[in-house]
Amino acid sequence: MEQTPRTVVRREVLRFAIPGAIGVILLVSASLVASVAVAREQSVNDARAAAQWLVRTVVEPRIDNGLKTGNPARMAELDAAFAASIRGSDVRAIRLWNEDGVIIYSNDPRLIGERFPMPAGITDGPVEGVADPARPENRYLDPEVTWVQVSLPVVGGDGSRYLFQISKRQASLQQEARSIWVAFAPILAGSMVLLTAFLILLAIRMAGRISSELRTREELLQRAVDSSEMERSRIAADLHDGTVQKLAGLSFTLAGMAARAQGSGDAEAARVLSDAARTSRMSVRELRTLLVDIYPPKLESSGLAPALGDLINGLPETVVVESSLIEPAGLDARSGAVLYRVAREAIVNVIKHADASAVSVELEQSPHEVVLTVIDDGRGFDPDDARRGHLGLRLMDDLVASIGGRLMVRSEPGYGTTVTVGVQAARPGTQSMAARTDHADSPETALR
């Protein structure tokens, strides 16, 4: 995808907004976990407070010999007092143990008189937590319900020691969690709304800044490109109208002088003049190739395929060239310019570094893509090492990436190089130009 300012802004805003949304979700999740934890803690606190209140108001005032011996009147009095005290609460099981581990009172008569191991740690103070269904004294509790159990040590006026224990339904945790959540919901919702609004404002402001900076950067880049093109155009015009024309005229003059010297019988002068004429013609050709590099033809008017043909014609005569150039359709000017520049860089590398004997250049179009391929049989190189030290390869990478294309450079020392560029096009090409030019004497050496 082409990296337009809009796509860049959208990407940056998403990079900002997605972590913000994740933060909001984490905050909501944390608040839910916190509300459940608070509810659990509150449930335990309520159970402990209920146990302490029952000890002070019901148990301690009634500790006497009648309680120790299980006097029916004292038991009935305890039943009435506990029933009145826990009415409407979630307390379901009440037990009073003596220091021998015998339950001397329970609101479940089936446990009275039974001996059980005392809960561990009771001598150190209150013990609270979830009831253990494996303990035998809990066998009559509903196994489908989770119970919060609080055990408190009790000391009678005569120094006798007891253990008072209550069991409270933990199902009330859900109701308490909901109550806490309902209490915090307005504050949490308001905080989320304010945070979301703040994030939106920051995102809008950041998007505006990014868009403005991108427009400024593109304007500066376009001005630099325009200035560079104007300067290239001026230099190319000066060379073409001045130096190239003078050298071309000089080559014709030298050729004429060589012919006259040959006619007058001065063979040495004719040879020198002919060499000078040939050298001047080669200089003219090199300068014209340089002019194409400095200021390439207008691709919109002449077409990409002819422009690539001009590049190929600048290859040395010792290189066998095979080319198949299909003029693409639906290719925008920017993509065409990038393809031309990549081809120019690849061909310059062939001339300067590859020491190749054969080169193949193909420009073809598929239903969705225009593909340029430049292959040489030169000395090759390591692409990874070259990218670190070769400015041309890095420029090709950046150019192709700027239009959302793909660039692949395959090479290996001693086995030549293949440069492939693919860019998107609107529709398949309709006009084609196929050319094959063999500059060497033996066509069998061309790339197949």
N, C-alpha and C positions, 0 to 999 in steps of 0.2 A: 504494500500500500504506500502511496506517495505521502511523504511527510509534509502535509500542508499545515499552515498555522492552526487551522481549526482542529485537525487531528492531534497536533501537538498539545494544544490547549486542553482538549478533551482528555487526553492521556494524563496530563499533569493534574487536572482536577480530580480524575478518578484516583490517582495515586494519593491525593490528599483526602478525598471523601471516603474511600474504602476503609482506611485505618480508623477514621472517625466513626463510621458505622459499626465497625467491629468493637471499638471502644464503648459505644452506647450499648451494644448487645452484652458485652462483658459486664458493664455497670448494672444493667437490669438483672443479669444472671446473679451477679454478686449480691444485689439487694434481695433477691429471692432466697438465696442461700442464707444470707444474714438474717432474714426474717424467720426462717425455719429454725436456725440456731438460737435466735432470741426466744422463739416460742418454746423450744426444748428447755432452754435454761429457765424460762419463766415457769414452765410446767413443774420442773424439779423444785424451784423455789417455792411454788405454791404448795406442792406436796410436803416440803419440809416445814413450811409455815403452818400448814394444817396439822401435821403431826405434833409440832411443838405446842400449838394451841390446845389440842386434845389432851396432851400430857398435863398441861397446867390446869385446865378447867375440868377435866373428867377423871384422869387417872390419879394424879398426886393427891387430890382431896379424899380419895376412896381407898388408899392403900392402908389396910389393917389386917387383923387376923382373919376376918371374914373373907377377905379377898384371897389370902394365902390358902385357906382351907376350902375355898370354892363354895361358900355359903350361898344357898339359892337366892336369898333375899338380896345379897350384895350383887350377885350375877344379874338378877332382874333389874336392879337399879342401874348397873352399868349398861345393860342393853337399852334401857329407856334413855339414858343420858347420851349414849353414842348415836342412837337412832335420831334423836332430836338434833344432835350436832352435825351429822353428815347428810341430813336430808337436803336433796337438791344438788349435792356435790358429786364428783366422780370417784370418791373414795368408796371402795367396794369391800375390801378385806381389812379387818382389824384383829390384831393378835397381841397378847401380853404374855411374855415368857418369864419364868423365874430363872434364877441363876443356875439351876440344874438342867436347863434346856427343856423344861416341861411347859407347854402352853396352858396357862391357868385361866385364860379368858380368850374367846374368839367369837365374832358375830356369826361364825359357822360352827355350830355345836359339834360337828364331827371331828374337829381338831382338838377340842378341850381334853386335857389329860394325856395327850401324846407327847413323846419326847423326841426332839430333833437336834441335830448339831447346830450350835449357835452360829450366826453369820460371822465370818472372819472380820476382824478389825473393829468389832463393836466396842471393845474396851477403850479404843482410842478416840471415840466420839461418834457423831452421826455417820451412818452409812447410807448412801442414796445412789440410785441408778435403776437400770432396767431389771425387772425380776427374772431370776433364773428359773425357767420352767422345769429344769431337771431336779431341783430341790424338792424333797417329798412334801414339805409343808405347802407347796404351791400347786399340788396336784388337783385341787378343786377349782383353781382359777381357770377361766375360759382360755384354752390354748390358742384360739384364733385372735386373741386380743393381746396387745403389748401393754405391759403394766410397768408403771414407775413405782418403785418401792423405796420407802424411807424407814430406817431403823434407828431408834434413839435409846440410849441408856437412861434408865430411871433409877433413882436412889430414894428409898423410903425413909421416913423419919427415924426408924430404928436401925438404919444402916443396911437394910436388905436391898439387894440389887435386882433389877428387872430389865427386860428389853421390850420396848413398845414398838410395834411395826404396823404400818398401813400400806395398802396397795391401791394405786390410783390408775384409772384407765388412761393410757397414752393416746387413745383416739382423740382426746380433747386437744392434742397438739395441732391437728389439722384445723380445728376451729380457731385455736389461738393464733396459729400462723396466718389464717385468713384475716383474723381481726387486726393483727399487726400490719399485714399487707394493706388492708383497707385503710388503716390509719396513715401509713406512709405513702399510699398510692398518689394522693394529690400532690404531695411534695415531690415525689419522684417524677410524676408526669410533668409538673412544671419545670423541674430541672432538665428533663429530656427536651422539652420544647425550647427552653432557652439555649441549651447546648446545641441543638440542631440548628436553630436560627443563627447562632454565632458561627457554627461551621459553614452554613450556607453563605453568610456574609463574607467570611474569610475566603471561601472558594471563589465567589464572584469577584472579589477584589484581586485575588491571585490570578484568576483567568484574565482579567482586564490587563494586569501588568504583563503577564506572559504574552498576550496577544499584541500589546503595544510594543514590547521589546522585539518580538518576532517581526512585526511590520517594519520597525526601525532597522533591524539587522538586514532584512531583505532589501529595503531601500538602499542601504549602504552597499550591500553586495551588488545590487543591480547597477548602482552608480559606478562602482569599481569595474564591473564587467564592461559597462558602456564606455568608460574612459579607456580601458584596455583595448576594446575593439576599435575605438576611434584612433588610438595611437598606432595600433597594428595597421589599420587602414592607411594612415598617413605614411608610415614607413614603407609599406608595400607599394603605395603609389609612387613615392619618391624613387624607390629602387627600380620599379618597372619603367617609369618614364625617363629615368636618368641612366643609371648604371647598366641595366639590362639592354636598353636600346643602344647605348654607346658600344657595349661589348659585341652586340649583334652586328652593328655597323663595322666594327673593327674586324670581326671574323670574315665578313664579306670582302673587305678591303684586302686583308691578308690572302684570302683565297685568290682574288684577282691578281695580286702581285705574284703569287706563286705560279699562276698560269702563265703570266708574261715571262717570268724568269725561266720557266721550263721551255717556253717557245724560243727564247733567245739562246738556249743551250747552256744556261748556268744551273746545272743540276744541284749543286750544293745549296745555292740560295733558294732554289725551288723547294728543296727538302726542308730547310729551316722555316721558310714561310708557311709551308703546308702544316708542319708540326704546330706552329704558332696559331694558325687558323683553327686546327683541330682542338687545341687547348682552349681557345677562346669560346668555341662552340660548347665544349664540356662545361665551361664556367657559366655560360648562359643557361644551360640545362639545369645545373645545380642551383643557380640563383632562382630559376622559375620554380623548382621544387621547394626551395626555401620560402618563396612567396606564398605557395599553397599552405605551408606550415604556419607562416606568420598570420596570414589572413585567408582562411579557407573560403571557398565559394559559398554563396548564399544557398543553403540547402533547400529553402522553400522554393526557389526559382529553378535551380539546376537539378535538384534531386539528390538523394543520399547515394544511390548507386553510381552515378557519374562522378560524384566527389570522391568516392572510394576508388573508382577507377583511376582518377588522377593520382591518388596516393600510391596505388600499385605501380603506376608508370614511373614513379620515382625510385623504384628498386634498382639496384645495379644490374647491368646486362648479364652478369655471371650467374644470377639467381633465376632458376626456373619457377615461373609463377603459374598457378592454376587458380582461376577465379570463377565464381558463379554468383552473380549479384542480381537479386530480385528486388526491384523498387517496391518498398512496402507501402501499403495504404492504411490510412487511419492512424498514422504515427505523428504525434505532436512535435512541434519544432524543438522543444527542449530535449525530448528523448532522442530525436535525430542527431542533434548536436552532440549529445553524450556518446552515442554510438560512433560518430565520426571521430571524436577525440580519443576514444579508447582504441579505435583502429589505427589512428595516427601514432599513438604511443606504442602499440604493439609492433607496427612496421618500423618505427624508429629504433626500437630495441633489436629488431632483426638486423637492421643495417649496422648498428653500432656495436652490438654485443654478441649476437647469436652465431655469426660466421656460418650462416646457413647456405645450402646449395639449392633448396627448394622451399617454396612458400605456397600455402593454399589459403584463399580468402573466400568465405561464403557468407552471403546475406540472404536469409530465407525467412518466410513468414508462415506460421501455423495459424489455426483459427483464433488463438488468443495471444500470440506472442510473436515478436520479431527477434530473430536470433542472428547474432554476428559471431563467426568463428574464424580465428586466425591461427594457422598451424605452420610451424617451421620445423625443419630437421636439424636445427643447429645444436650448439653445445649444451643447451639446457641449464637448469639451475635448481636450487632448493627454494621453493616458493616461501616457506616460512622464514628462512634466513633473509631472503630478498626483501620481504615486506618490512623487515626491521630497518633495513638500510637503503632501500630503493624508493625514492620519492615518487617516481612514476607509478609504481604499483599502488602505493597508498592513495595517490590522487585518483587512480582508476576506481579503487574501492569506494572512495568518498563520492565520486561522480555518479556511479551506478546506484549507490545507496540513496542519493538525493532524489532519484526518480522512482524509487521503490523497485528497482530491477535486481537481477541476480548476476553476479560475476564469479566465474570459476576459472582458476589458473592451474593447469596441470603441467608439471614439468619435472624432469629428473636429469641430473647431470649426465650428459652424453646421449640423451634420448629425445632431444627437442622439446618444444613448448607448444601447448594448446591453450588459447585464450578464448573463452566463450562468454558472451554477454546476451542476456535475454531481457527484453522490456515488453510491457503490455502494449497492445494495439487495439484499436476499436474494431477492425474488421479485416478479413484476409486481403492480401494484395491482389491487384488486378493487372498491373503493368509489370512486365519483367524484362530484364536485360541479362543475357548470359554472355559471358566473354571468357575466352581462353587465350592467354598470351604466353608463348614459350620464348624466353629470351636466350636459352642455351641452344647449343647445336644439336643436342641429343634429347628428344622429347621423352625418352624412357625414364629420365631422372626426375620427372615431375611427380608431385605427390598424388597418390591414387586415393 
